[in-house]
Every structure is written in C-alpha cells, then in structure tokens.
Amino acid sequence: MSEQFWENRWVENNIGWDLGEVSRPIKEYIDQLSDKSIKILIPGCGNAYEAEYLIDNGFTNIYVVEISGSAIASFKTRCPEFPVSQIIHSNFFEIEGQYDLILEQTFFCALDPSYRENYVERMTKLLKTDGKLIGLLFNAYFSEGPPFGGDTKLYNTIFSKVFKIEIMETAYNSTLPRQGSELFIKMIK
C-alpha cells in the first residue's frame, strides 16, 4: 500500500482504527516505565496519541514515523510542542536508528501480510539488544483489509524466530469495541 493510499485514507477521514486517545493497554504499560530517557519509536503513528501521552508524562526521547503527510500535519497541530526533529515522514522500511522500545499500535495490522516477515526483520534491526516490542495485535481475521488480522499461532510462528515472547495474551483492558479481539504483546530482541 502506497503513500498515496494512506494519504487518501487520511484526507477522506477513513481512519476507523483511530481511537481518539491512547489505547488503555499501552497507556498502562507506559505508566509502569520509570526510565524516562529511553529511546522510543512509534511506527505508523497516525495521530500519535501514545507520543502525546509520553511527552505529557516526561518522556523526551520519542520518535514517530508516519507515511501520510496529513497524519503528520494533524499530529503537529495537536502537539506543537513535540520536537519536529523527532517526527519522521517516511516509509517505516526505510528508517534507521536504534531504539530501546517500539510501540505497536495498529501498524502491523495495516501492512499487507506479504510484508510481515520484512516487519519482523526491520524490528530486529531497529531494536537494541534486549530492546522491547510492546503493543497490540488483532486476534481476529477480517474478510479484507486493512486491517489484516491473525492469531496467536500465526504470530508465534512469525515472531519467535528472532524474539523472546514474554507476553502474548488477550488484552484484559482493551477499549470496548475491541474487547476480546486484541492480544497484548511484550517481546524482547
């Protein structure tokens, strides 16, 4: 799916994945973090509610990446205090850097399944040794996408090659429309 595809989704306000706030499972994970200096990446950030929440809670080393210029403009308008140098307008598969933590929130499910192996490979390059991939994956299949779904067995097959999967379980605190269909993940490189 091209940059134009995602730009059109934003221009048409066809962003059904957008919760309008940071997702509760990720918020509760962030609330447990004590080291506010860790380097964090949020791929496919969209409105980047997670980044806004992190900034509001004293984290400063946060980077967001988004392919849609309209999504970035929306985020900049909402969060003018966010450092422009930490907003990356790019294709996720072309970015560089090393991060302690990557937050997964509706990015994996937005990718065509043919990109999943590339996603895992890119994550391993972007995460420092012992870095964490934290977030949510859909535990459901959809007739057409995006979003593209999956299940625990599929995700174990994809991720266990390069990650230690510490947690992959149904999120107990998902937002109402997603209850029972999200897996909270914590994976270590």
Contacts in CASP RR format, 6 or more apart in sequence:
PFRMAT RR
TARGET T0000
AUTHOR 0000-0000-0000
METHOD contacts of the structure
MODEL  1
MSEQFWENRWVENNIGWDLGEVSRPIKEYIDQLSDKSIKILIPGCGNAYE
AEYLIDNGFTNIYVVEISGSAIASFKTRCPEFPVSQIIHSNFFEIEGQYD
LILEQTFFCALDPSYRENYVERMTKLLKTDGKLIGLLFNAYFSEGPPFGG
DTKLYNTIFSKVFKIEIMETAYNSTLPRQGSELFIKMIK
1 110 0 8 1.000
1 111 0 8 1.000
1 112 0 8 1.000
1 146 0 8 1.000
3 67 0 8 1.000
3 68 0 8 1.000
3 91 0 8 1.000
6 67 0 8 1.000
6 68 0 8 1.000
6 71 0 8 1.000
7 67 0 8 1.000
7 68 0 8 1.000
7 69 0 8 1.000
7 70 0 8 1.000
8 14 0 8 1.000
9 15 0 8 1.000
9 68 0 8 1.000
10 68 0 8 1.000
10 69 0 8 1.000
10 70 0 8 1.000
10 71 0 8 1.000
10 74 0 8 1.000
11 70 0 8 1.000
15 46 0 8 1.000
17 106 0 8 1.000
17 109 0 8 1.000
17 110 0 8 1.000
17 147 0 8 1.000
18 46 0 8 1.000
18 47 0 8 1.000
19 49 0 8 1.000
19 175 0 8 1.000
20 47 0 8 1.000
20 49 0 8 1.000
21 49 0 8 1.000
22 30 0 8 1.000
22 49 0 8 1.000
22 50 0 8 1.000
22 52 0 8 1.000
22 53 0 8 1.000
23 49 0 8 1.000
23 50 0 8 1.000
23 105 0 8 1.000
23 136 0 8 1.000
23 174 0 8 1.000
23 175 0 8 1.000
24 173 0 8 1.000
24 174 0 8 1.000
24 175 0 8 1.000
25 135 0 8 1.000
25 136 0 8 1.000
25 171 0 8 1.000
25 173 0 8 1.000
25 174 0 8 1.000
25 182 0 8 1.000
25 184 0 8 1.000
26 50 0 8 1.000
26 103 0 8 1.000
26 105 0 8 1.000
26 134 0 8 1.000
26 135 0 8 1.000
26 136 0 8 1.000
27 50 0 8 1.000
27 53 0 8 1.000
28 173 0 8 1.000
29 134 0 8 1.000
29 135 0 8 1.000
29 184 0 8 1.000
29 186 0 8 1.000
30 50 0 8 1.000
30 53 0 8 1.000
30 54 0 8 1.000
30 57 0 8 1.000
30 59 0 8 1.000
31 57 0 8 1.000
33 59 0 8 1.000
36 57 0 8 1.000
36 58 0 8 1.000
36 59 0 8 1.000
36 60 0 8 1.000
37 60 0 8 1.000
37 61 0 8 1.000
38 59 0 8 1.000
38 61 0 8 1.000
38 100 0 8 1.000
38 101 0 8 1.000
39 61 0 8 1.000
39 63 0 8 1.000
39 98 0 8 1.000
39 99 0 8 1.000
39 100 0 8 1.000
39 101 0 8 1.000
40 54 0 8 1.000
40 59 0 8 1.000
40 61 0 8 1.000
40 62 0 8 1.000
40 63 0 8 1.000
40 99 0 8 1.000
40 100 0 8 1.000
40 101 0 8 1.000
40 102 0 8 1.000
40 103 0 8 1.000
41 62 0 8 1.000
41 63 0 8 1.000
41 64 0 8 1.000
41 65 0 8 1.000
41 99 0 8 1.000
41 101 0 8 1.000
41 102 0 8 1.000
41 103 0 8 1.000
41 126 0 8 1.000
42 48 0 8 1.000
42 50 0 8 1.000
42 51 0 8 1.000
42 62 0 8 1.000
42 63 0 8 1.000
42 64 0 8 1.000
42 65 0 8 1.000
42 102 0 8 1.000
42 103 0 8 1.000
42 105 0 8 1.000
43 65 0 8 1.000
43 92 0 8 1.000
43 102 0 8 1.000
43 104 0 8 1.000
43 107 0 8 1.000
44 64 0 8 1.000
44 65 0 8 1.000
44 66 0 8 1.000
44 67 0 8 1.000
44 92 0 8 1.000
44 106 0 8 1.000
44 107 0 8 1.000
44 110 0 8 1.000
45 51 0 8 1.000
45 64 0 8 1.000
45 65 0 8 1.000
45 66 0 8 1.000
45 71 0 8 1.000
45 75 0 8 1.000
46 64 0 8 1.000
46 66 0 8 1.000
46 68 0 8 1.000
46 71 0 8 1.000
46 72 0 8 1.000
46 74 0 8 1.000
46 75 0 8 1.000
47 71 0 8 1.000
47 74 0 8 1.000
47 75 0 8 1.000
47 78 0 8 1.000
48 64 0 8 1.000
48 66 0 8 1.000
48 75 0 8 1.000
48 79 0 8 1.000
48 82 0 8 1.000
50 103 0 8 1.000
50 105 0 8 1.000
51 62 0 8 1.000
51 64 0 8 1.000
51 75 0 8 1.000
51 79 0 8 1.000
51 82 0 8 1.000
52 75 0 8 1.000
52 78 0 8 1.000
52 79 0 8 1.000
52 82 0 8 1.000
54 62 0 8 1.000
55 62 0 8 1.000
55 79 0 8 1.000
55 81 0 8 1.000
55 82 0 8 1.000
62 82 0 8 1.000
62 86 0 8 1.000
63 86 0 8 1.000
63 87 0 8 1.000
63 88 0 8 1.000
63 99 0 8 1.000
64 75 0 8 1.000
64 82 0 8 1.000
64 86 0 8 1.000
64 87 0 8 1.000
64 88 0 8 1.000
65 88 0 8 1.000
65 89 0 8 1.000
65 90 0 8 1.000
65 92 0 8 1.000
65 95 0 8 1.000
66 72 0 8 1.000
66 75 0 8 1.000
66 87 0 8 1.000
66 88 0 8 1.000
66 89 0 8 1.000
67 89 0 8 1.000
67 90 0 8 1.000
67 91 0 8 1.000
67 92 0 8 1.000
69 89 0 8 1.000
72 87 0 8 1.000
72 89 0 8 1.000
75 82 0 8 1.000
75 87 0 8 1.000
76 82 0 8 1.000
76 84 0 8 1.000
76 87 0 8 1.000
88 95 0 8 1.000
92 107 0 8 1.000
92 122 0 8 1.000
93 115 0 8 1.000
93 118 0 8 1.000
93 122 0 8 1.000
95 126 0 8 1.000
96 126 0 8 1.000
97 126 0 8 1.000
98 126 0 8 1.000
98 127 0 8 1.000
98 128 0 8 1.000
99 126 0 8 1.000
99 127 0 8 1.000
99 128 0 8 1.000
99 131 0 8 1.000
100 127 0 8 1.000
100 128 0 8 1.000
100 131 0 8 1.000
100 132 0 8 1.000
101 131 0 8 1.000
101 132 0 8 1.000
101 134 0 8 1.000
102 123 0 8 1.000
102 126 0 8 1.000
102 127 0 8 1.000
102 132 0 8 1.000
102 133 0 8 1.000
102 134 0 8 1.000
103 134 0 8 1.000
103 135 0 8 1.000
104 133 0 8 1.000
104 134 0 8 1.000
104 135 0 8 1.000
104 136 0 8 1.000
104 137 0 8 1.000
104 185 0 8 1.000
105 135 0 8 1.000
105 136 0 8 1.000
106 136 0 8 1.000
106 147 0 8 1.000
108 116 0 8 1.000
108 119 0 8 1.000
108 137 0 8 1.000
109 137 0 8 1.000
109 138 0 8 1.000
109 146 0 8 1.000
109 147 0 8 1.000
109 148 0 8 1.000
109 149 0 8 1.000
110 146 0 8 1.000
110 147 0 8 1.000
110 148 0 8 1.000
111 119 0 8 1.000
111 146 0 8 1.000
111 148 0 8 1.000
112 146 0 8 1.000
112 148 0 8 1.000
113 148 0 8 1.000
116 158 0 8 1.000
117 158 0 8 1.000
120 158 0 8 1.000
120 159 0 8 1.000
120 161 0 8 1.000
120 162 0 8 1.000
120 163 0 8 1.000
121 162 0 8 1.000
123 133 0 8 1.000
123 163 0 8 1.000
123 189 0 8 1.000
124 162 0 8 1.000
124 163 0 8 1.000
124 189 0 8 1.000
127 133 0 8 1.000
127 189 0 8 1.000
128 189 0 8 1.000
129 189 0 8 1.000
130 188 0 8 1.000
130 189 0 8 1.000
131 188 0 8 1.000
131 189 0 8 1.000
132 186 0 8 1.000
132 187 0 8 1.000
132 188 0 8 1.000
132 189 0 8 1.000
133 163 0 8 1.000
133 185 0 8 1.000
133 186 0 8 1.000
133 187 0 8 1.000
133 188 0 8 1.000
133 189 0 8 1.000
134 185 0 8 1.000
134 186 0 8 1.000
134 187 0 8 1.000
135 184 0 8 1.000
135 185 0 8 1.000
135 186 0 8 1.000
136 171 0 8 1.000
136 174 0 8 1.000
136 182 0 8 1.000
136 183 0 8 1.000
136 184 0 8 1.000
136 185 0 8 1.000
137 149 0 8 1.000
137 150 0 8 1.000
137 155 0 8 1.000
137 168 0 8 1.000
137 182 0 8 1.000
137 183 0 8 1.000
137 185 0 8 1.000
138 147 0 8 1.000
138 149 0 8 1.000
138 150 0 8 1.000
138 181 0 8 1.000
138 182 0 8 1.000
138 183 0 8 1.000
139 150 0 8 1.000
139 151 0 8 1.000
139 152 0 8 1.000
139 170 0 8 1.000
139 180 0 8 1.000
139 181 0 8 1.000
139 182 0 8 1.000
139 183 0 8 1.000
140 149 0 8 1.000
140 150 0 8 1.000
140 151 0 8 1.000
140 181 0 8 1.000
141 149 0 8 1.000
141 150 0 8 1.000
141 151 0 8 1.000
142 148 0 8 1.000
142 149 0 8 1.000
152 168 0 8 1.000
152 183 0 8 1.000
155 168 0 8 1.000
155 183 0 8 1.000
155 185 0 8 1.000
156 165 0 8 1.000
156 168 0 8 1.000
159 165 0 8 1.000
159 185 0 8 1.000
159 187 0 8 1.000
162 189 0 8 1.000
163 187 0 8 1.000
163 188 0 8 1.000
163 189 0 8 1.000
164 187 0 8 1.000
164 188 0 8 1.000
165 185 0 8 1.000
165 186 0 8 1.000
165 187 0 8 1.000
166 186 0 8 1.000
166 187 0 8 1.000
166 188 0 8 1.000
167 184 0 8 1.000
167 185 0 8 1.000
167 186 0 8 1.000
168 183 0 8 1.000
168 184 0 8 1.000
168 185 0 8 1.000
168 186 0 8 1.000
168 187 0 8 1.000
169 183 0 8 1.000
169 184 0 8 1.000
170 180 0 8 1.000
170 182 0 8 1.000
170 183 0 8 1.000
170 184 0 8 1.000
171 178 0 8 1.000
171 180 0 8 1.000
171 182 0 8 1.000
171 183 0 8 1.000
171 184 0 8 1.000
174 180 0 8 1.000
174 181 0 8 1.000
174 182 0 8 1.000
END
